[in-house]
Amino acid sequence: MSIQPDIHSEQSKLIYIDSEDAEADFTPNDLSGESADFLLDLEESIICPANQEMFVSMYSCSIPYSFYDIREDVNDKIRFITTIVATATSITWEIDFGDSTMTIAPYYATMASWGNYNVTTLSIQANLIYTELLRAGQVASGHANANSTIEFVYAESQGRFIITFKDFPTGLTIQLHQQGTGYMDSEIGLPEEDTTQRLFAFDASTGNYFYQTPNVVDTSGSTHGIFLRTNLSSNSTMASDTGRSTDILAHIPILVNSGEIIHSPPQSNLHKSKVGVKTINHIHIQLKDERNRPLNFNGLHTHIVLLIDFVYDRKKIIPSPYFRRQKEHFQESIDHQKTLLKQQGFKGNLSVRSKPRSVGLLNPDIHQEPTNPRTDIDELKKEEEKMEDVEDIAVSSSGGLSSEDVSTADASTLLRDTI
């Protein structure tokens, strides 16, 4: 919600948060690191006055793009099934970017391959991992040749990958078979949580097997933005994955390349969330992706500024039944006087004009609406002289006029004396 703080309310407060000052990792060993999920205790509590309310918003932030798009147990595997048709012998093997046993080069020893990739580097890394699988004998004989390679060729005109198995034995059936969570789907052009067995075609002219992915490739498909979640947010935001209220305070779009700093300038986020408590002693910060999965900033620290606004608690005013009855009485009085005038033969349009600054509301002022206002001074003088010659007309005790009076008075005189 968007609010305007009251001039005389408690002064707004800015809370500058550096993850390096966190008391502790909120969830130990969750692999997100203290920069993404941490608890900050406030030595000086923020107290909301009894007649006011607190609203929190993200004022600004500076977050390093040091987390990985291809990361552990999120999207770091590609699974294949190869079958020798003649013997119906099948094996299942995976290109696992999280396998730290690969020894592609000495400096790669005991290092996983999680990281940020583009369409070219992703293809290179996938083939390097497969080569190590082949060298380690994890692809059985008859399912590959010594010089077999795998290429992810990017068809730029279509934005898709063509996965090609080169120099593999003939007489194979090759399938791409993902398992949902933990597997690389949108990054290689498959639907999310894909579990379909996708069969490769065989090109007899080249002896290669190939498969073109159905969707456009998105190498950063698992992290399009960062969501700031806090323990201060109330039920003012909802998320489509659950369809319920969430603790999301702000969405931070990623508009820079990997290795740069993600900035959200002051006041770019206008949404303010009502704080559900009157005292703030600690702040729980979580930085997650769009699927509520933790991010790992790999040792770098995040900077977030929160804004606390104070506004007076305006109670909703419910009208008293007395005012409703007074309104009904007022309307009945108007209808009654209109009826009396009509019964006495008065013709013309009637309207109600309230008496300004009047305490009593039960004496409406009924008059005839002018249909042709006179602006000529001479005509007005003539009208006044004519009205002076007319005798006063007696008014009945009921507030109306007798039929005899109506017959002897013109409309203007009737209007004046009735009022």
N, C-alpha and C positions, 0 to 999 in steps of 0.2 A: 504494500500500500504506500501511497505517497502522502506525506503529512507536512504541515508547516508548524514548527515549534512555536509555542507561545512566548511573547516577549518577557513576561514575568515568571516563567517557569524556571525550574532548575537549569543551570547552564549545561549545554551539551558537552560531552566528553569524547575525546579521541584516545583510543587504546592502540599503541604501537606495539606490535607483536613480532618478535624475532624467534624463530623456532630454536635457535641456539640457546635461548634462555629458558627453554621448557624444563619443567621439574622432572619429567620422566616420559618415556615412551608409553603412551596410553595402553597399547596392547603389545607387550613384549614378544619378541620373536615372530612378529606378523609379517616380517620382510618389507614393511613399508618404510621403516626408519622413522626417527623422531621428527623429521622435517615434514612428514605428511600426516601424522596422527599423534598428537601430543597434548599434554595437559599443562596449563599455565595457572599457577596459584597467584592470586592478587594479595599483596601484603595490605593494601588499603582497599577495603570493599567498596563497591559502588552501591549506594543505597538510594532507593526511589522514595520520594516523599509520599505520604499516605494518600494525598489528594491528586497524585499524578501517576502517569504510566510511562514506562520506558519502551523505546523502539530502537532496534539495532539494525545496522546496515554495514555493508562493506564499503569503506571509504576509498581505499586504494590497495594495491598489492604489487609486489615484485617477486616473481617466481621463476627460478631457473628451469629452462627446458633441458633438464639433465636426466629425466626419467626416460625409459625405453618404450618404444611402441611394440616391439616384439619382446615379451617378458614371460617370466616363469609361470607356468600353469594357467596362462591366459590364452596364448596363441603361439606357442613355440614348437609345434609339431606338425608334420605332414606324414600321413600314413598311406602305404601302398600294399597291395596284395598282388603277388605274381604267381602264376600257375603254369606248370608245364602241361600242355594239353595231352601229350602222348601218355603221360603217366598219371595225370590228374593230381600231381603233387603241388601243393600250395604252401607259400610262406608269407608271413606278414612282417613287414619291417618299416621303420620310421626314420625320417630325417628329423632329428631332434636337436633344435638350437640350444637346448639346455643341457646337453650331454657334455660334461666337463672332462671326459676321458679321451677326447679326440686329441691327437698329436699332429695336427696339420703342419705345424712348424714349431720349433722349440719355444718361441714366445707365446704360443697358443696353449701350451701344456696347462692342464687343470683349469682352463678358462672356458666358461660357457660362451655361447654366441649370441646372447641377448643383446639387443641394440636397436638402432634406428637405421632403416634401410630404404633405398629407393628401388625401382624396378630392376636396375642393373646389378646393384650390390646384393640384392636378395637372391637373384639367380646365381651369382658367383658363389655366395656362401652356401646355398643349398647344394650345389654340386661338390663343393669342397667337403662338406659333411658326408655326402654320399660316397665320395672317394675313400674317405677314412673307414666308412662301414665296409666297403669292398676289401680294403687292405686288411681289416681286422677279421675278415672271414665271416662277417655277420650277414652276408648275402650268400646263400648256399650255391654250390656248384650247379650249373645248368640253368640258373636263374639270371646269370649275368656273365659277361666275358671280362677278361682282364682289362680291356680298354673301354669298358662301358662308362658312359657319362649321362648326366641328366641336365637339361637346359630348360630354363624358364624364359622363353623368347617373348618379348613384349611387342604385341601388335599395336603400334601407336595409333593407327587410324581408328581402331576399335576400343582401345584402352584395355585390352584383355591379354592374358598370358596364354601362350601355346606351350604346354609342357611336353618336351620331346625326350624320349629315351633313345639314345644313339648307341650303335654297336652292341645291341643286346641279341641274344640268341633268337632265332626264328622259332615259331611254334609256341609262343608264350601268349598267355592272356594276362593283361596288366589292368589293374583297377586302382583308382584313387578312392580311398575309403576313409573319410574323416570320422571322428567320434564325438563331435560336438564340443563341449567345454574343454579348453586346453589346446585346441587345434587351430591351425591357421586357416581361416575361411575367407573373410572379406579381403585380407591381405593378398590373396592369390586369385580372387575373383569368384569365390563361392558364396552361396547364401549363408547367413550366420547360423551356427549350430547345425551345420550340414552333416548328415549321416548317410546320404545316398551313395551307393556303389556306382562309380562312374567309369565306364569301360573305355579304354584307349582303342583307337583305330590303328591299323597296320598299313604302312605305305610300302607296297611291294617294290616300287622303283628305287627307294632308298634303303629299305630294310629297317626303317625306324618306326617306332610307335609314338603316337601323339594324341593329345587331348586339348581342346580349347575350352577354357573356363567360361561359364555362362554369364558371369557378371563382370562389370568393370572392376579393375584392380584398385584397391585402396590400401597402400602400405601402412598408413596410419589409421586404419579403420577402427581400431579398438580404443583410440584416444582422440576424439575430436575436440574435447574441451575438458576443463577442470571444474569440478563442483566443490564449492566451499560449504562444508557442513559444520554446524556448531551446536552446542547444548543450549544456546540462547534462543534459537529459532523456535517459533510456535507453529501453529497449523495454518500459516499463511502461504505455503507453497505446496504444490502437488507434483508428483512424478508419474509419467506414463507407464513405467515398468510395473508399478504397484497399483496405480490408480488411487492412491491414498495421500494423506498429508505426510510431509517429510521434514527432515531437519536441514534441508538445503537453504542456505542463506543467499548464495550468489552463484552465477555461472560465469566462468572466466574463459573466453574464447582464446584459442591458440592461433595467433596471427604472425608468428615468427618461425624461423627454422630451428632445428635441433642445435643446441649449444648456445642459443641466445637467451635473453631474459624476456619473460612474458610480463608485460606491464598492463595494469588496469588503472587509468588516471583517476584523480579525485573526481567525485560526483558523477562518474559515468554510470554508476549503478544507483538508480533512484528508488529501488524497492526497499521498504523498511518493514521489518518484521517485529511484531509486538513481543516483548519479553514476558514470559509467563511467571517470573518471580519478582519479588521486590528488592532482593539483595543479590548481587553478583560477587561471589567469592573466588570462583575459578572459571576458566574458559577452556573448553575442549574443542580443539581444532582438528578437522579432518579434510584432507585434500584427496579426492577420489575421481575416478573417471565416470563416464555416463552410466555405467552399469554397477556403480557403487563398489568398485574394486579399488583397493589401495594402490597408490603410486609410490615408487621408490625413487627418491631424488639422489641416490647414490652418493650420500655424504654432504651434499650442498644444502644450504639453509634457505628457508623461505621467509618472506617479510609480508605481513598483512596489517592493515590499519582498519580497525572497526570504529564506527561512529555510534554513540549512544545519545539519542534525543529524548527529551522529557516534554510531555504535554499534559495539560490538566485533564483529569478524568471527568468527562462530561456525561452525566447520567441522563438517560433518556426520560423525557417528560411525558407522562401519560395524562391526557386531559381528564379532569374531574367530571363525574356524571352531572354535577351541578351545571356546568357550562353547556352540556348537551341539552339539558332540560330548558335552560334559558334560551338557547337558540331555537328550540321547538316552540316555546311560548312566543318569542319574537315573531316567528313566521306565522303563527296562528293569528296574532294581532294584525299583521299586515293583511292576511287573507280576509279577516273579518271586516276591516275598514274598506277594502276594495269592494267587497260584496255589498255593503251598505250604499256606497256611491252608485253602484250599478243599479241597485234596486230603486233608487231615487231618480233614475233617468239620466244620470251623468254619462256622457259619451266622450270617448277620447282615450288616448294611451295614458297609462299610469305607470309611474316608476317610483322606486323607493330611494330616498336620499337620507343618509344617516346624519344625525346632528353631531358636528365635530366637538371633541373634548367633553362629551356628555357622559355622566356616570350611568344614568338610566338608559338601558338598551331596549326598554319595552314600549317606547313611544315613537314609532317610526314616523317619518315625515313623507307623506304621499302628495305628489303634485303631478300636474299634467306636463308631459314632455312637450316642449315647444317644437312645432313642426316648421315654422318659418320665422326665425328670430329677426326682430326689427333693429336695424342699426341707424335708421334715419331719426335725427333728434326731433324734428317737427312732428313726426308721427307719434313719437313717444309722448310729447307734450299733449297732443290731442287726446290720446288714450287716457292720460292722467285726469284731464278735465272731464271727460266722459264718466270716469269711475267716481269722481267726487259728487256727481249728481245722483247717484244711485243710493237709495236708502239701505241702511244696515239690514241684513237678513237674519232673522232669529234662528238660532241653532237648537235643535232638539236636545233633550237631556241625554240621549243615547249617543250623541256625537255625530248623528247624521242630519239630514235636511228633510223637511216635509215636501210633499209633492207640490204644494202651492208655492213654496219658496222656489223650487226648481223652475216652475213655469214663468216666474217673474224676474229671473236673473239670467244674465248672459254667462258664458263659460268663464270669462276672465274674472268676473265678480265672484262666481261660485268658487273658483279656485282660491282666490284670495281669502275669502271669509271662512272657507272650510279649514284652511291651514291655520 
